[in-house]
Amino acid sequence: MSRHFGETGCFPTRQANEGKRNEMTIKLTRFDAAEHLTEPEDQAELLADALTTGDAHVIAKASGMVARAHGMSELAKETGIKRQQLYRALGPEGNPTLETMLKVLPALGLRMRIETAQTLGS
């Protein structure tokens, strides 16, 4: 038995590859985090983390992921906001208004909450 896991050819030896090009094709697929955000707790945690950044684009993008996980067509029906407007407002370059968020969050089964800011050292 060789150090290449036997003679079965699982890992061909250098001798077996001489004169041949060793090429491997890797097929990539697009990853969409929205497909994996199925639990409301995970969705809420993602949005809470996005809010801590203070970056409107990060918040919009996270909101868009949660909205896509819910289903944009369904969300459009529940909020009365056109699907295209939701994609635009909740996209990577989006900047949703407070009015939009006050309609979207309850439709997603989420709510916004205000807390006192904690200062460093306290």
C-alpha positions, 0 to 999 in steps of 0.5 A: 500500500502506497502513501497515496491511500492504496493502489486504487487511484484515489490520489494518483502518483506523480508517475501516473500524471506524467505527460498529462495536464492535471486540470480541475473544473470547479462549478460555482453557484451564487450564494444568497444568505436569504435562503438560510434566514428561515428563523425569525430569531436569526432575522432579528439578530441580523437586523440588530447587528446591522443597526449597531453599525450605524450604516444606513446601507448595511441596515438596508442590505440586511433588511433586504436579506430578511425581506427576501427570506420572507418573500418580496411578493408576499411582503409587497401585498402585506405592506402595500408597497410595490415590490420594485420599491421594496427591492430599491429601498432594501437593496445594497444602495437603498435608504429606506424611510422610517415610514417604509421600515414601520410597514416592513418590520411588522409584516416580517414579524419584527418590531423596532425598539428604542433603548438608552445608549450605553457609554463606555466604562459604565 
